[in-house]
Amino acid sequence: MSTQPPTLRVVDKTHYDRQFFTTPPVDQLGPLSDSSVRIQSTLIGLSSNNLAYCAAGTALHWWDTFPVPKYVEAPYNDRSQYGISPGWGYATILESTVPALKKGSMLWGFFPISTFPVDLLLRQSSQIAEHFIEVSEHRNKVMPLYQRYIAVPDTLESVKAENSSAAWKSMLLPPWKSAYTFNRFGFASLPGDPVLHPGIGHPWTVQDGDLSKTLMICLGAGTKTGRSFIHQLATNRAPSSGPIAVLEISSTTPESSPFVRLQSVFPIKAAQYADLQDEALSEWMFGLPIDRIVVIDFSGRAGVCEPLTTKLRANTAGVNVEVLVVGGESKVYTPEQLLERRATTSRLGAIQCNASGIREEAMAAIGEAKFFVEQDAAFDRFLEGELVDGKGVVLGVRLGVREGLRGKEGIEGSWDRLAHGKVPGDEGLTFLL
């Protein structure tokens, strides 16, 4: 961890490519309250998800997770303009009044992209001893997915180890979990698993979850969530449960797809955005034995989903076309562009996917402990299987572990690259703070 004074990093809530750094006095934190821990972010992953937390930070209350302390110097104490952007990873417990959580131990969860300490008010889960739920009043509108903290056996030394599983987890686990949950429960195929609504939109039935005669089109297939979802479709479904085929659309060349050599029970075809105008591609799609096409937009290029869907829905073969939206293109959006994104979702009659909602329903259906045991075991098998060849690449992504908040190689420079679309899908970024 950095030997520099704890630094608070804030961003402009509207122009969140603008970031600012300040070093408030730590003694302003005051004494730690009961049932609380004081933590410092230690290892944080950085991806397009982090921009999404800023883009929808007001609407979905992500800015409420870590409000800017009122004692921070002006103008950064203006919560209407500045916010602390969050991310997934590990934090070190500096102080604790929770008996089960000791000073120096580590938590996994949703933490500030900052090195200035924050306090968490925690309630231990009644189902899983290592799990704790944040219950601060200022966070009561934050979705449950972002309120859960997990005590882990990792140490600072193990987290800092080269090519550590913790570094991979910080970068890949959040998007992988969403993909796992959508595949397992939104499109359930395994005996005993319920079919659950993947988000917000029109009703979702058992027939909606049936992929046996479905072509799946993944826009933004080069994102971490898109790659994870395709991998789940190919490796974690009941036999003969579909889909008939997967078409992955991204900005990279088809030859660079991580699924080119994957042994799958269904064809996986890679194409670029420009190829969507190719009649040969259209002939391939409608030549398949399908009765439905599901388009899932994983942060695909802006302006692609709507015309593609309109074109597909004009088919004369009677093939139904469904649209699910996971995210938007990785960039900084103006308020007007965010409104247009929501309007496009509405015009398409699309379902806005919600990983938190479907996960809560899944836990209610199969049990909290069973859900996490099976999810965590599945991720461990996935990561181990991907790293077995010793090349250090997972789903075509190579991990880069960097250090610090400031500078070109730290969060500061990488955030700038991310905000301006200069981080390719095959680059994984994790930061030791």
Helices and strands as residue ranges (DSSP letters): E 8-12, E 19-22, G 26-29, E 36-46, H 48-55, G 62-64, E 82-83, E 86-96, E 106-112, E 118-124, E 131-134, G 137-139, G 144-146, E 148-152, H 156-160, H 165-181, I 182-186, E 199-200, E 214-219, H 224-235, E 245-250, G 254-256, E 268-272, G 273-277, H 279-286, E 292-298, H 305-313, E 320-327, H 335-347, E 351-353, H 355-366, H 368-386, E 393-394, E 397-403, H 411-419, E 427-432
